Each structure stands twice: as structure tokens, then as C-alpha cells.
Amino acid sequence: MLRLQEADNVLMYSRDELKKELESKKNRKFQEKCILIAQILLNEEPVVEYRPSAFFRSNRIALEVQEAQHRLHNTSWYKDVKKLEDIVNRDRKKRTLCQLNGIYLLEVWYDENLEVTIPKKIYKFRALIDRKIFNLD
């Protein structure tokens, strides 16, 4: 009976690891698509890093792709709520640092329509940039 329990635990662990790997691949494809859309709209090759997801230097736009673990608590991502709090605090700090340095942070969430969200936010940023240049203050 003990061996069956051990075998079951191994299978459960393997299944969970496979789910994580598939989710990771799906997230990477989502991120790559976000970067490509922004790259085309901004007509600029991004600096691709881990965090933010990409930075478009001449446009001063940082693209951050936010996955579900930035909003939701799930024990497969982390064991306690403290980890979610850490992620939320880190995201808040990132927003503040971007704002203080005159960088527009384009956050795209995992549940948004990329083809609508990214152009809409880039258009909004460009309108703000044009207004600042025109006002000269």
C-alpha cells in the first residue's frame, strides 16, 4: 500500500511539473507576441530583458507582460500569500521607478486582447508625449 502511495505521489509531482512547463511555454509565446506587436507599432527594435519584458529606448516605453501570478494566489506558483504580496509590491515599485525616470510602463495582462490593448496604450502614450513636447514645460 505504501508503494502505491509513493507511486501516486511521483505521478502527481510529474503531472504538476508538466503543467508548469506547458504554462511557461504558453506564457513565453504570449510575451513574444506582445513584444512583436509593440515593435511593429513603435517601429523600433527593443532591448529584450527579463524584467521588464522589453524596453523601447527611443520611445521610452517599457513593456511588461503580467501573468496570472501577479494577481491571483495559487499554491502551484507559490506556497503562501506572502509571495503574492512580494510580487505585487515589486510591481508597484517598478511602476514608481518608471514614472520617476520618465519611462512609460506598458503593462499587458494575460487576460487582455493584445491586438486591442497594445495599440490603444501606445496611442495614449504617444498623445501624452506629443502634448509634453508641444507645451515645452
N, C-alpha and C positions, 0 to 999 in steps of 0.2 A: 504493500500500500504506500509506503514511504517513497519507493522508486517512482511510482506513478505520479505522486505529488511533485517530486523533483523534475520529472519529465514535463509535466504540465507547466511548472514554473519556467523552465527553459523555453518552452514553446511560447508562452505569454511574453517573455522578455524579447525573444526573437521577433515576434509579431509587432511589439511596440517599437523596436529598433527599425524595422522595415517601414512602419508607418511614419516614423520621424524622418527617415531618409527620403521617402516619397514626398512628404510635405516640404522638405528642404529643397528638393529639385523643383517642385511646383513654385515655391517662393522665388527661387533664382530666376526662373523663366519670367515670372511676373515682374521682377525687378529689372531684368534685361529689356523687357518690352517698355517699361516706364522710361528707362534711360533713352531708348531709341526714339520714342515719341518726342521727348523733350529735346533731344539732339537735333531732330529734323526741324522742329518748330523754332528753336533758337539759332539754328544754322551754326552750331559750334560743337567741336569735339570736346567731350567732358573729360575731366580728371576723374577717373573711377577709383574709388577707395572703398574701404569697408564702412566707415561712417564719416560723413554722410554717404549715401549710396553713390552719388556723383556730384561733382561741382563744376559749374559752368562759369569759368573765371571772368571772361569779358562781360557777361551778363550779370555777374554777382548773384547767381542763383544756385543754392544748394538743393539737391533733390534727395529726399529721404523717403524711402518706401517703408511704411509701417505695417507690420504683420500683426496678426491677432493677439500675440502675446504682449503687445503694447497696451491693450485694452482689457483683455479678459484673463481671469485666473484659471489655469488648467494645470492639474498636477503632472501631466506628461511633459510640460515645459519646465516647471519648477515645483519644488516641494511645498513651499509656503507662500503666503500673500506678501511677505517681506520682499521677495524677488520682484513681484509686480510693482510694488511701491518704489523699488530702486530703479526699475526701468522707466516708470512714469516721471520720477524726479530727474533722471538723466535726460529724458526727452524735454522736460521743462527747461533744464539748464542749457541744452542745445539751442532751443528757441531763443532764449535770452542772449546767448553768445552771438548768434547770428544777427539779432536785432542790434546789439551794441556795436557790431562790426560792419553794419550797413549791408548785410547779406540777406537776400530774400530766401526764406526757407519754404520750399515747395514740398509739402507733405502729401503723400498719396497713400491712402489706406487700402488695405487688402480687399475691402468690400466695395470699392468705388469703381465706376466705369472710367477706365483710363482714357479712352478716346474723347470723353467729355470733360473730365476733371482737369487733366493736364493742360489742354489748350485754354480752358476757362481761367485757370490760375495764372498761366503765363501771360495771357492778355491783361489780366488785372495788374500783375506786377509791372508790365510794360507801361500801362497807363499811369501808374504811380511814378515810375522812373521819368516818363515824359513830363509829368507835372512838376517834378522837382527840378528838372533841367530848365524848364520854362520860367519858373518862379525865381530862380537864381538866388535863393536864400538858404 
